[in-house]
């Protein structure tokens, strides 16, 4: 069962710019976007740590389930087939910490990230 970890603090349609996905050194990546928070523009970045894999699905391949589960919010999907496959192949020390996260934006994209943690900056 998916667990909501964080949600966009305004309606997802109030994203002014983005989202932009960026990989960083040290197995981190981020998703940045700018929201209109009552007339004031505010930058938001989700930073994912100890990333093992990620994928991005755009509009025409989004499923109803993806949108229903993760539109405007970051969710932990639990033990998925993709996560199980990565755990099986993983040779590192933090295999048990890995989690499959997902967030979808207006008209896509939908990002899925297998990582050990995240934070909002």
Residue pairs with C-beta under 8 A, 6 or more apart in sequence:
1 78
2 69
2 70
2 75
2 76
2 77
2 78
2 102
3 75
3 76
3 78
4 73
4 74
4 75
5 73
5 74
5 75
5 76
5 101
5 118
6 46
6 73
6 74
6 118
6 120
7 72
7 73
7 74
8 14
8 15
8 35
8 44
8 72
8 73
9 35
9 37
9 44
10 35
10 36
10 37
11 72
12 71
12 72
12 105
12 106
13 106
14 35
14 36
14 37
15 33
15 34
15 35
15 36
15 105
15 106
16 33
16 34
16 35
16 36
16 41
17 33
17 34
18 31
18 32
18 33
18 34
19 31
19 32
19 33
19 105
19 109
19 111
20 31
20 32
20 33
21 29
21 30
21 31
21 54
21 56
21 109
21 111
22 29
22 30
22 31
22 32
23 29
23 51
24 30
27 49
27 50
27 51
27 52
28 47
28 48
28 49
28 50
28 51
29 47
29 48
29 51
29 54
29 113
30 45
30 46
30 47
30 48
31 45
31 46
31 48
31 103
31 111
32 43
32 44
32 45
32 46
33 43
33 44
33 105
34 41
34 42
34 43
34 44
35 41
35 42
35 44
44 120
44 121
45 120
45 121
46 74
46 103
46 118
46 119
46 120
47 118
47 119
47 120
47 121
48 54
48 101
48 113
48 115
48 117
48 118
49 115
49 116
49 117
49 118
49 119
50 94
50 97
50 98
50 115
50 116
50 117
51 113
51 114
51 115
52 86
52 90
52 98
52 114
52 115
53 82
53 86
53 113
53 114
54 111
54 112
54 113
54 114
55 111
55 112
56 109
56 110
56 111
56 112
57 66
57 108
57 109
57 110
57 112
58 108
58 109
58 110
59 107
59 108
59 109
62 104
62 108
62 110
66 102
66 104
66 110
67 104
67 110
69 75
69 77
69 102
69 104
70 102
70 103
70 104
70 110
71 104
71 105
72 103
72 104
72 105
73 103
74 101
74 102
74 103
74 118
75 101
75 102
75 103
76 99
76 100
76 101
77 83
77 100
77 101
77 102
77 112
78 100
79 100
80 100
82 100
82 112
82 114
83 98
83 99
83 100
83 114
86 98
86 114
87 95
87 98
90 98
94 116
97 116
97 117
98 114
98 115
98 116
99 114
99 115
99 116
99 117
100 112
100 113
100 114
101 112
101 113
101 114
101 115
101 118
102 110
102 111
102 112
102 113
103 110
103 111
104 110
104 111
